[in-house]
Amino acid sequence: MNLMQDLPQEQIIATDKDWWRGAVIYQIYPRSFQDSNHDGIGDLAGIIHRLQHVAELGVDAIWISPFFRSPMLDFGYDVSDYRDVDPMFGTLGDFDALVTRAHELGLKVLIDLVLSHSSNQHPWFHESQSSRDNPKADWYVWADAKPDGSPPNNWLSIFGGSAWEWSGDRMQYYLHNFLKEQPDLNLHNPQVQEELLSIVRFWLDRGVDGFRLDTINFYFHDQQLRDNPALDPARRNATIAPEVNPYNWQEHLYDKNQPENLDFLRRFRALLDEYPAATSVGEVGDAQYGMQIQAEYTGGGDKVHMAYSFDFLAAIPPTAERVGEVITEYEKTIGDGWACWAFSNHDVVRHASRWNLGEEARRLYAALLLSLRGSVCLYQGEELGLTEAYVSYEDLQDPYGIRFWPKFKGRDGCRTPIPWISDNQNGGFSDAKPWLPVAVEHLQRSVSDQQSKTDSTLAFYQAMVAFRHGYPALAKGSMELIRAADGVVAFIREYDGQRLFCAFNLTNAGQPVALPQGNWRQDLGVPFTAVMREEEVTLPPYQAFFGVKDDEARIEA
């Protein structure tokens, strides 16, 4: 089944292969988006029901977190069948209907592929574990114990403890960078690569427009199984749970980021290039070398298109100086590569809470995010200004949080259901008890309440996304950093002769900002209250300014 073959030839020719560059992508966590069958868990039919909301936001694409068959120990990131939908979420027919509806609404569809590991319930692993000489014996990473019975080396799991688990069936250890129920696939085996690429083709043939690739830099391991060296404490800057997990005490030279990955990504890209406009964004999970790996994995036009950036997913407050450091490093390192920026996702505390942002600050940071050079991911509920929800220990679902409670409460607080209406204890998400409770404080930020208000956070996001689409310079242009100090970030975006000056006051005090040389006109397409004079702009607290040359017009989105 190749849905692309059914497209008219003129439509294929007219397809913009470069649509992803500067695109705004909306992440849907399906368990928490909309329940359609009254079991308290979101599903594919529920996504179809609510897609109009996403389309009205004005984004270019959706990214759907995993919906494949799975024991759900890591909520879909432990896959037991890559070619089928878990009955919890629906059927392959539901997925096809979702793709059709998304395309009708002008939305591209990206799905989340987990190629570095599978579930231990996958038939591949059952066979691999059964003996040392079966056809799939080498499909996972197996190693003998040390003479004293201890694991083969010092590698650690992101979820805590050793990255090795003992199997009495094979009398060997297997590698798992995450839960012990998520054994790592051995991509050094050509058969494994072929099978994974056939899975990629399966979903492309069903009409998907691309992939978000989970933990893309974990695909290969050092075949010599060398120990990782210790990491200088001054360089420990992990995004998730650094206060409870020694994973970031190692310099991960050998358990990920291996050079063989580049050749596999070239094979992956060659497959995507057979389709008119397929794209990919890879999640680079590395606290020390993230920007360098982004450049390697996205440069040259022959690997992944974009790399999902962790720079603004950390707890570190994004001061003007910090934003300037990231922009400077990005411009120095990325070359012809491309980043996909995000402030929130399903793995981190929502940024409204993580950075303790008030209402005005949330909107300002949204404007900053949507003005950066690169593509952008918005996480469901971000457009409503949702904060991190409190989830009691009795209601926890995340194995990470259950293990490290109460010092680290896990990832459930950012995964609670979306509030669609305010006059219902479940926010219109489900008629049944939701898998995670709907936060009471979220009800006052429901979609229905905000849709009717022109000054709502939702209305602001709609205006800012439209503003970004109105200026090619914001989507695809170069970036020149002008200032990143004293609470102000300012830069110029330029594309095909169009120049846009963007300035952001990240503080609670008014700030003067000098205009670059030239004749500038303030664009009031988004509701900010900056005051422009001849050579200077006054930025009130948490306000932005967008200036364009007098002879340059904005495209009406």
C-alpha positions as CSV (number, residue, x, y, z in Angstrom):
1,M,0.0,0.0,0.0
2,N,1.7,3.2,-1.2
3,L,-0.6,6.2,-0.7
4,M,1.9,8.4,-2.3
5,Q,1.5,6.5,-5.6
6,D,-2.2,7.6,-5.6
7,L,-1.3,11.3,-5.7
8,P,-1.7,13.2,-9.0
9,Q,1.6,13.7,-10.7
10,E,1.1,17.5,-10.7
11,Q,0.6,17.4,-6.9
12,I,3.8,15.5,-6.3
13,I,5.8,18.0,-8.5
14,A,4.3,20.9,-6.7
15,T,5.1,19.6,-3.2
16,D,7.6,21.7,-1.3
17,K,10.4,19.4,-0.2
18,D,11.7,22.2,2.0
19,W,8.4,22.7,3.9
20,W,10.0,21.6,7.2
21,R,12.6,24.4,7.3
22,G,11.1,26.9,9.7
23,A,7.9,24.9,10.2
24,V,5.9,25.0,13.4
25,I,5.2,21.4,14.7
26,Y,2.6,20.6,17.3
27,Q,3.4,17.6,19.6
28,I,0.4,15.4,20.5
29,Y,0.8,13.0,23.4
30,P,-2.1,10.7,22.4
31,R,-2.9,9.3,25.9
32,S,-3.8,12.8,27.1
33,F,-5.3,14.5,24.0
34,Q,-8.9,13.2,23.7
35,D,-10.6,10.0,24.7
36,S,-13.3,8.8,22.3
37,N,-14.2,5.4,23.6
38,H,-14.8,6.2,27.3
39,D,-11.9,4.3,28.8
40,G,-10.0,7.3,30.2
41,I,-7.2,7.1,27.7
42,G,-6.8,9.3,24.6
43,D,-6.8,7.6,21.2
44,L,-6.5,8.2,17.5
45,A,-10.2,8.8,17.0
46,G,-10.0,11.5,19.7
47,I,-7.1,13.2,17.9
48,I,-9.3,13.3,14.7
49,H,-12.1,14.9,16.7
50,R,-9.8,17.6,18.0
51,L,-7.6,18.3,14.9
52,Q,-9.6,21.4,14.0
53,H,-8.2,23.0,17.1
54,V,-4.6,22.3,15.9
55,A,-5.4,23.5,12.4
56,E,-6.8,26.8,13.8
57,L,-3.6,27.3,15.8
58,G,-2.0,27.7,12.4
59,V,0.8,25.1,12.7
60,D,2.3,23.2,9.8
61,A,2.4,19.7,11.2
62,I,1.6,17.4,14.1
63,W,4.0,15.0,15.8
64,I,2.2,12.1,17.4
65,S,4.0,10.3,20.2
66,P,4.1,6.5,20.0
67,F,0.8,4.6,19.4
68,F,2.2,1.2,18.4
69,R,1.5,-2.0,20.2
70,S,3.2,-1.9,23.5
71,P,3.1,-3.2,27.1
72,M,3.0,0.5,28.0
73,L,5.7,0.3,30.7
74,D,7.2,3.5,29.2
75,F,3.9,4.5,27.6
76,G,4.6,3.4,24.0
77,Y,8.3,4.0,23.9
78,D,8.6,0.2,24.5
79,V,7.3,-1.2,21.2
80,S,6.2,-4.8,20.8
81,D,4.9,-4.4,17.2
82,Y,6.2,-1.6,14.9
83,R,3.6,-2.2,12.2
84,D,0.4,-2.1,14.2
85,V,-1.6,0.3,16.4
86,D,-2.1,-0.7,20.0
87,P,-5.8,-1.5,20.6
88,M,-5.8,1.1,23.3
89,F,-5.4,3.8,20.6
90,G,-7.5,2.2,17.9
91,T,-6.7,0.5,14.6
92,L,-4.6,1.0,11.5
93,G,-7.8,2.1,9.9
94,D,-8.1,4.9,12.5
95,F,-4.6,5.9,11.7
96,D,-5.3,6.1,8.0
97,A,-8.4,8.2,8.7
98,L,-6.3,10.5,10.9
99,V,-3.7,11.1,8.2
100,T,-6.5,11.8,5.7
101,R,-8.2,14.3,8.0
102,A,-4.9,16.0,8.9
103,H,-4.1,16.4,5.2
104,E,-7.6,17.8,4.5
105,L,-6.8,20.5,7.2
106,G,-3.4,21.3,5.7
107,L,-1.4,19.5,8.4
108,K,1.6,17.3,7.8
109,V,1.8,14.2,10.0
110,L,5.0,13.1,11.7
111,I,5.1,9.9,13.9
112,D,7.5,9.0,16.7
113,L,9.7,6.1,15.8
114,V,11.7,4.3,18.5
115,L,14.5,2.5,16.6
116,S,17.2,2.3,19.3
117,H,15.3,-0.3,21.4
118,S,12.2,-2.3,21.6
119,S,10.0,-3.9,24.3
120,N,11.3,-7.1,25.9
121,Q,7.8,-8.4,24.8
122,H,8.7,-8.0,21.1
123,P,8.9,-11.4,19.4
124,W,12.4,-10.5,18.2
125,F,13.6,-10.3,21.8
126,H,11.9,-13.6,22.8
127,E,13.7,-15.3,20.0
128,S,17.0,-13.5,20.6
129,Q,16.9,-14.4,24.3
130,S,16.1,-18.1,23.8
131,S,19.7,-19.2,22.8
132,R,23.0,-18.0,21.5
133,D,22.6,-19.5,18.1
134,N,19.1,-18.7,16.9
135,P,18.5,-16.5,13.8
136,K,18.0,-13.4,15.9
137,A,20.6,-14.2,18.5
138,D,22.6,-11.1,17.5
139,W,19.6,-8.7,17.1
140,Y,20.2,-7.2,20.6
141,V,23.3,-6.3,22.5
142,W,24.5,-9.3,24.5
143,A,27.7,-9.7,26.4
144,D,29.3,-12.1,28.9
145,A,29.7,-11.2,32.5
146,K,33.0,-10.3,34.0
147,P,34.8,-13.2,35.7
148,D,33.2,-12.1,39.0
149,G,29.7,-12.2,37.5
150,S,29.3,-8.4,37.4
151,P,28.1,-6.5,34.3
152,P,30.4,-6.2,31.2
153,N,31.2,-2.5,31.9
154,N,30.2,0.6,33.9
155,W,27.5,1.9,31.5
156,L,24.4,3.3,33.3
157,S,20.7,3.4,32.5
158,I,19.0,6.8,32.1
159,F,16.3,5.4,34.4
160,G,18.8,4.6,37.1
161,G,21.3,1.8,37.9
162,S,23.3,-0.4,35.5
163,A,22.5,-0.4,31.8
164,W,22.9,-4.2,31.8
165,E,20.3,-6.8,32.8
166,W,21.1,-10.5,33.4
167,S,19.3,-13.2,31.4
168,G,19.3,-16.7,32.8
169,D,18.1,-18.1,29.5
170,R,21.3,-17.1,27.7
171,M,23.5,-16.7,30.8
172,Q,24.5,-13.3,29.4
173,Y,23.8,-9.7,30.1
174,Y,21.8,-7.5,27.6
175,L,22.1,-3.8,27.2
176,H,19.2,-1.4,28.1
177,N,19.8,2.3,28.1
178,F,16.4,2.9,29.6
179,L,14.1,0.5,31.4
180,K,15.3,-3.1,31.7
181,E,12.2,-4.0,29.7
182,Q,13.6,-1.9,26.8
183,P,16.5,-3.9,25.4
184,D,18.7,-2.1,23.0
185,L,18.7,-3.3,19.4
186,N,22.0,-4.1,17.8
187,L,22.3,-1.9,14.8
188,H,25.8,-3.2,14.0
189,N,23.8,-6.2,12.6
190,P,22.9,-5.4,8.9
191,Q,19.7,-7.5,9.3
192,V,18.5,-5.2,12.0
193,Q,19.1,-2.2,9.9
194,E,17.2,-3.7,7.0
195,E,14.3,-4.5,9.2
196,L,14.1,-1.0,10.7
197,L,14.3,0.6,7.3
198,S,11.5,-1.6,6.1
199,I,9.4,-0.3,9.0
200,V,10.2,3.3,8.0
201,R,8.9,2.4,4.4
202,F,5.8,0.8,5.8
203,W,4.7,4.1,7.5
204,L,5.8,6.3,4.6
205,D,3.6,4.1,2.3
206,R,0.7,4.7,4.7
207,G,1.0,8.5,4.0
208,V,3.0,9.9,6.9
209,D,5.1,13.0,6.1
210,G,8.0,12.1,8.3
211,F,9.3,11.0,11.6
212,R,10.5,12.2,15.0
213,L,13.3,9.8,15.8
214,D,13.5,9.0,19.5
215,T,17.0,8.9,21.1
216,I,18.7,9.1,17.7
217,N,22.2,9.1,19.1
218,F,21.7,5.8,21.0
219,Y,21.5,3.7,17.9
220,F,25.0,2.3,18.1
221,H,27.3,1.3,20.9
222,D,31.0,0.8,21.1
223,Q,31.7,-2.8,20.1
224,Q,34.6,-3.1,22.4
225,L,32.3,-2.2,25.3
226,R,34.9,0.2,26.8
227,D,34.1,1.9,30.1
228,N,32.9,5.5,30.1
229,P,35.2,7.8,31.9
230,A,34.0,10.0,34.8
231,L,32.7,13.4,34.0
232,D,34.0,16.5,35.7
233,P,31.3,17.6,38.2
234,A,31.5,21.1,36.8
235,R,30.3,19.8,33.4
236,R,27.2,18.0,34.8
237,N,24.2,19.7,33.2
238,A,21.6,17.0,32.6
239,T,18.0,18.1,31.6
240,I,16.1,15.3,33.4
241,A,16.4,14.3,37.1
242,P,20.1,15.3,37.8
243,E,19.3,15.5,41.5
244,V,18.6,11.8,41.8
245,N,20.4,10.0,38.9
246,P,24.2,9.5,38.5
247,Y,23.8,9.0,34.8
248,N,25.3,12.4,34.2
249,W,28.4,11.5,36.3
250,Q,29.8,9.8,33.2
251,E,31.2,11.1,30.0
252,H,29.2,9.0,27.5
253,L,31.9,8.3,25.0
254,Y,31.1,4.7,24.3
255,D,27.5,3.9,25.0
256,K,26.1,6.3,22.4
257,N,27.3,8.9,19.8
258,Q,29.2,6.4,17.8
259,P,30.5,7.2,14.3
260,E,28.7,4.3,12.6
261,N,25.5,6.1,13.2
262,L,26.2,8.5,10.4
263,D,26.2,5.8,7.7
264,F,22.9,4.4,9.0
265,L,21.4,7.9,8.9
266,R,22.5,8.3,5.3
267,R,20.7,5.1,4.4
268,F,17.6,6.4,6.3
269,R,17.7,9.7,4.5
270,A,18.1,8.0,1.1
271,L,14.9,6.1,1.8
272,L,13.0,9.3,2.8
273,D,14.3,11.0,-0.4
274,E,12.3,8.5,-2.4
275,Y,9.2,10.2,-1.2
276,P,8.1,13.7,-2.4
277,A,8.5,15.7,0.8
278,A,9.2,13.4,3.8
279,T,11.2,14.8,6.6
280,S,12.7,13.8,10.0
281,V,13.7,15.4,13.3
282,G,16.1,13.5,15.5
283,E,16.1,13.7,19.3
284,V,19.7,14.2,20.4
285,G,19.9,13.2,24.0
286,D,23.3,14.5,25.1
287,A,24.0,17.1,27.8
288,Q,27.7,17.7,26.8
289,Y,27.9,17.4,23.0
290,G,24.3,18.1,21.9
291,M,25.1,21.0,19.6
292,Q,28.0,19.3,17.9
293,I,26.0,16.1,17.3
294,Q,23.1,18.2,15.9
295,A,25.5,19.7,13.4
296,E,26.9,16.3,12.4
297,Y,23.5,14.6,12.1
298,T,21.8,17.4,10.1
299,G,24.7,18.8,8.0
300,G,25.4,18.0,4.4
301,G,21.8,17.3,3.4
302,D,22.3,13.5,3.5
303,K,21.2,12.6,7.1
304,V,18.3,13.8,9.2
305,H,16.7,17.1,8.3
306,M,16.5,18.6,11.8
307,A,17.7,17.8,15.3
308,Y,15.5,18.3,18.3
309,S,17.4,20.7,20.6
310,F,17.6,20.3,24.4
311,D,19.2,23.6,25.1
312,F,15.9,25.3,26.2
313,L,14.5,22.2,27.9
314,A,16.7,22.5,30.9
315,A,15.9,24.0,34.3
316,I,18.5,26.8,33.7
317,P,16.4,30.0,33.3
318,P,16.8,31.4,29.8
319,T,18.2,34.8,30.7
320,A,19.3,37.1,28.0
321,E,22.9,36.0,28.4
322,R,21.9,32.3,28.3
323,V,19.8,32.8,25.2
324,G,22.7,34.7,23.6
325,E,25.1,31.8,24.5
326,V,22.9,29.3,22.8
327,I,22.3,31.4,19.7
328,T,26.1,32.2,19.4
329,E,27.0,28.5,19.8
330,Y,24.3,27.4,17.3
331,E,25.4,29.9,14.7
332,K,29.1,28.9,15.2
333,T,28.5,25.2,15.1
334,I,25.4,24.3,13.0
335,G,26.8,25.1,9.5
336,D,24.2,24.0,7.0
337,G,22.4,21.9,9.6
338,W,19.1,22.7,11.2
339,A,17.7,22.7,14.7
340,C,14.1,22.2,16.0
341,W,13.6,24.3,19.1
342,A,11.3,23.6,22.0
343,F,10.6,24.9,25.5
344,S,8.4,22.0,26.7
345,N,7.6,18.4,25.8
346,H,6.4,15.1,27.4
347,D,9.6,14.5,29.3
348,V,10.2,17.8,31.2
349,V,8.4,20.1,33.6
350,R,6.2,22.5,31.6
351,H,8.3,25.7,31.1
352,A,5.6,28.0,32.5
353,S,6.4,26.3,35.9
354,R,10.0,25.4,35.3
355,W,11.0,29.0,34.8
356,N,8.2,30.4,37.0
357,L,6.7,32.6,34.3
358,G,3.8,34.9,34.7
359,E,1.2,35.5,32.0
360,E,3.1,38.3,30.2
361,A,6.4,36.4,30.4
362,R,4.8,33.2,28.9
363,R,3.7,35.2,25.9
364,L,7.0,36.9,25.5
365,Y,9.0,33.6,25.6
366,A,6.5,32.2,23.0
367,A,7.3,35.1,20.7
368,L,11.1,34.5,21.3
369,L,10.7,30.8,20.5
370,L,8.8,31.5,17.3
371,S,11.4,34.0,16.2
372,L,14.5,31.8,16.4
373,R,16.3,30.4,13.4
374,G,15.2,26.8,13.0
375,S,12.0,24.9,13.2
376,V,9.8,24.9,16.3
377,C,7.9,22.3,18.3
378,L,5.0,23.3,20.5
379,Y,3.8,20.8,23.1
380,Q,0.1,20.3,23.6
381,G,-1.3,22.7,26.1
382,E,1.5,25.1,25.7
383,E,-0.8,27.3,23.6
384,L,-3.2,27.4,26.6
385,G,-0.4,28.5,29.0
386,L,-0.7,25.3,31.1
387,T,1.5,24.9,34.1
388,E,3.0,21.7,35.5
389,A,0.2,19.7,37.3
390,Y,0.7,18.2,40.7
391,V,0.1,14.5,40.6
392,S,-0.1,12.6,44.0
393,Y,2.0,9.5,44.5
394,E,-1.2,7.4,44.4
395,D,-2.0,8.6,40.9
396,L,1.6,8.4,39.5
397,Q,2.0,6.4,36.3
398,D,5.6,7.2,35.2
399,P,8.1,4.5,36.3
400,Y,10.8,7.1,36.6
401,G,8.8,9.1,39.1
402,I,7.7,6.1,41.1
403,R,11.3,5.0,41.4
404,F,12.7,8.4,42.6
405,W,9.7,9.9,44.5
406,P,9.5,12.3,46.2
407,K,12.8,14.0,45.3
408,F,12.0,13.6,41.6
409,K,8.3,13.4,40.8
410,G,8.6,12.0,37.3
411,R,7.0,13.2,34.1
412,D,3.3,12.8,34.8
413,G,2.9,16.5,35.7
414,C,3.4,17.5,32.1
415,R,1.3,14.7,30.7
416,T,-2.1,15.3,32.3
417,P,-5.1,15.6,29.9
418,I,-5.9,18.7,27.9
419,P,-8.8,20.7,29.3
420,W,-11.2,21.3,26.4
421,I,-14.1,22.7,28.5
422,S,-14.2,24.2,32.0
423,D,-17.6,23.0,33.3
424,N,-16.6,19.4,33.6
425,Q,-14.3,17.8,36.2
426,N,-12.5,16.0,33.4
427,G,-12.3,19.1,31.2
428,G,-14.2,17.4,28.4
429,F,-11.3,14.9,27.9
430,S,-13.2,11.8,28.9
431,D,-16.5,10.6,30.4
432,A,-14.5,8.1,32.4
433,K,-11.8,8.5,35.1
434,P,-8.8,9.7,33.1
435,W,-5.5,7.8,33.3
436,L,-4.0,10.9,34.9
437,P,-6.2,13.4,36.8
438,V,-7.1,16.7,35.0
439,A,-5.5,19.5,37.0
440,V,-8.2,21.7,38.6
441,E,-6.2,24.8,37.9
442,H,-6.1,23.9,34.2
443,L,-9.9,24.1,33.8
444,Q,-9.9,27.9,33.9
445,R,-7.5,27.7,30.9
446,S,-9.7,25.4,28.8
447,V,-9.9,25.7,25.0
448,S,-13.5,26.6,25.0
449,D,-13.0,29.5,27.4
450,Q,-10.0,30.9,25.5
451,Q,-11.5,30.5,22.1
452,S,-14.0,33.3,22.9
453,K,-11.4,35.8,24.2
454,T,-9.3,37.9,21.9
455,D,-6.8,38.6,24.6
456,S,-6.3,34.9,25.7
457,T,-3.0,33.0,25.6
458,L,-4.5,30.8,22.8
459,A,-5.3,33.9,20.7
460,F,-1.8,35.2,21.3
461,Y,-0.3,31.9,20.0
462,Q,-2.5,32.0,17.0
463,A,-1.4,35.5,16.2
464,M,2.3,34.7,16.8
465,V,2.2,31.6,14.6
466,A,0.5,33.6,11.8
467,F,3.1,36.4,12.3
468,R,5.9,33.9,11.8
469,H,4.3,32.5,8.7
470,G,3.9,36.1,7.4
471,Y,7.7,36.7,7.3
472,P,9.9,34.3,5.3
473,A,12.8,35.8,7.2
474,L,11.5,34.2,10.4
475,A,11.0,30.8,8.9
476,K,14.0,30.4,6.7
477,G,16.2,33.5,7.2
478,S,19.7,34.1,8.7
479,M,20.2,35.4,12.2
480,E,22.5,38.1,13.4
481,L,22.7,38.5,17.2
482,I,22.7,42.2,18.1
483,R,22.4,42.1,21.9
484,A,22.1,39.5,24.6
485,A,22.7,41.4,27.9
486,D,20.9,43.3,30.7
487,G,17.7,41.3,30.1
488,V,17.4,42.1,26.4
489,V,17.8,39.7,23.5
490,A,17.8,41.4,20.0
491,F,18.7,40.0,16.6
492,I,18.1,40.6,12.9
493,R,16.5,37.9,10.7
494,E,17.1,38.3,7.0
495,Y,15.9,36.4,3.9
496,D,15.9,37.3,0.2
497,G,16.4,41.0,1.0
498,Q,13.8,41.1,3.8
499,R,15.2,42.3,7.2
500,L,13.3,42.0,10.4
501,F,14.6,43.4,13.7
502,C,13.4,41.5,16.8
503,A,13.9,42.6,20.4
504,F,12.7,41.0,23.6
505,N,12.7,42.3,27.2
506,L,13.0,39.3,29.5
507,T,12.8,41.4,32.7
508,N,10.2,43.1,34.8
509,A,11.7,46.5,34.2
510,G,11.5,48.8,31.2
511,Q,14.5,48.7,28.8
512,P,15.7,51.0,26.0
513,V,16.9,49.3,22.9
514,A,18.8,51.1,20.1
515,L,17.5,50.5,16.6
516,P,20.0,49.3,14.0
517,Q,20.9,51.8,11.3
518,G,18.2,52.2,8.7
519,N,14.6,53.1,8.3
520,W,12.4,50.8,10.5
521,R,8.7,50.5,10.8
522,Q,7.0,48.7,13.7
523,D,4.9,45.8,12.8
524,L,2.0,45.4,15.3
525,G,0.8,42.1,14.0
526,V,1.2,40.7,17.5
527,P,-0.1,42.5,20.6
528,F,3.0,44.0,22.2
529,T,3.3,47.5,23.6
530,A,6.8,48.6,22.7
531,V,7.2,52.3,21.9
532,M,9.3,53.2,18.9
533,R,11.0,56.5,18.5
534,E,13.5,57.6,15.8
535,E,16.5,55.7,16.8
536,E,15.3,53.8,19.9
537,V,12.6,51.5,21.1
538,T,11.4,51.5,24.7
539,L,10.4,47.9,25.8
540,P,8.1,47.7,28.8
541,P,8.5,44.7,31.1
542,Y,8.1,41.4,29.2
543,Q,7.4,43.1,25.9
544,A,8.8,42.6,22.4
545,F,9.4,44.7,19.3
546,F,9.3,43.7,15.7
547,G,10.6,46.2,13.1
548,V,10.7,45.9,9.4
549,K,12.2,48.1,6.7
550,D,9.6,50.5,5.3
551,D,9.8,49.1,1.8
552,E,9.3,45.5,2.9
553,A,5.8,44.0,3.4
554,R,4.6,41.1,5.5
555,I,2.9,38.2,3.7
556,E,-0.7,37.9,5.0
557,A,-0.9,34.3,6.4
